[in-house]
Amino acid sequence: MSFSISELISYFGGLMGIILSMVSLFASKNNKSIKFSLSALLLVTSLIIVLGTMHFSGKTIHFIHLFRIDSPFHYLLGPVLYFYTLSVLNPNFKYRWIDLVHLLPFVLNFIEFMPFYTSPAAVKLDYYEEFRIKGSVIIPLHYLLKTILFSIYFVAQFFLLKKYRLLEIRKNKPNFYLVSWFLINMSSQLILIFGVFIDHITGLKLFEDPYRFAMTMITFFHYSVVLGLLFIPNLFYGMVSTEKEPKEKYSSSKLSETEKSKIINLLKDFIKRDDKPYLNEKISLTEVSKLLKVSPQHLSQVINEKTNRNFNDFINSYRIEEAKNILISTSFSKLTIDAIAQKAGFNSKSVFYTAFKKHTGVTPKEFITLNSQESFAPTH
């Protein structure tokens, strides 16, 4: 059995991907959501390129029971890319049971092919030969459905990059290469989508074998992840926080207690302004330090030492108080949780929920219930 160079590249990439997916899954330092998302992305793309290469190279005839096994996994490519992007950009992201709905196309396709998967080898050989004579193992309807679904998840990823202001994050040096990787990966996805849609418009005549073109592009995505993991550790761990951390970090600081008191008072006066600056979802440590005419390092240090919080937690504490006032107001019934989160200065519902639970110990819904019980409790 002989192998071409392109086949060997694909098989090697698939093997590396499977190994790295295990490394990611069992790495102790990873954020759990990133760990699972990255492992799923590597495993799905590995299976797709290995099985896909076997199909278009003709090797499947020697392992005929593997034919079409890859088809349902194509429906997972968009979701795993989306959830990996989301988990990297949003450190507070956690999977929920509702997210299982993204598996529906995969499950339906698997059920559709179940009679074929359980059929005898002779039937599978005849089926394979039928497609081989046509020049491609592609099924036009599924090819179109997979293209549409992948495009939808591509758009969803684009909005995630916009929502979390990826280009601004790129200015943070530790995140520069991670952001660059995302931009290359998104560009590659766009090339695939553009090429496949043009192929559909031309009646699948643009490429000699549309399936091989798709597999080649997916292989490129896969290698971008595999090689990225070797040179960009942040792919494992997500975005690096720009916040300064423990007090020990400032042990060499020359700020006096008088200066620290002055800075914290300036900050509190700023926060208590009538226009409630903390409600601005784009407020940042750098922006506030400029307004107070204090260096970002000194402002961060004072917040850490005087409040035992970082800048984001400090700001969120005021936002949560604002949200609590809205939740117990008579106008609450007219507002959705999304609207309340936005009014309180949060840029997403998930971040709002996480911050609310962190600062109050209960969820917004539990807070409403508790306050309702107190309101109707008998007085003595």
Secondary structure, DSSP 8 states (H G I E B T S, - for coil): ----HHHHHHHHHHHHHHHHHHHHHH-SSS-HHHHHHHHHHHHHHHHHHHHHHHHHHTGGGGGGGGTTTTHHHHHHHHHHHHHHHHHHH-TT----GGGGGGGHHHHHHHHHHHHHHTS-HHHHHHHHHHHHHHT----HHHHHHHHHHHHHHHHHHHHHHHHTTHHHHTTSGGGHHHHHHHHHHHHHHHHHHHHHHHHHHTTS-SSS-HHHHHHHHHHHHHHHHHHHHHH-THHHH-----S---GGGGTT----HHHHHHHHHHHHHHHTSTT-GGG-TT--HHHHHHHHT--HHHHHHHHHHHHSS-HHHHHHHHHHHHHHHHHTSTTGGGS-HHHHHHHTT-S-HHHHHHHHHHHHSS-HHHHHHHHHHHHHS---
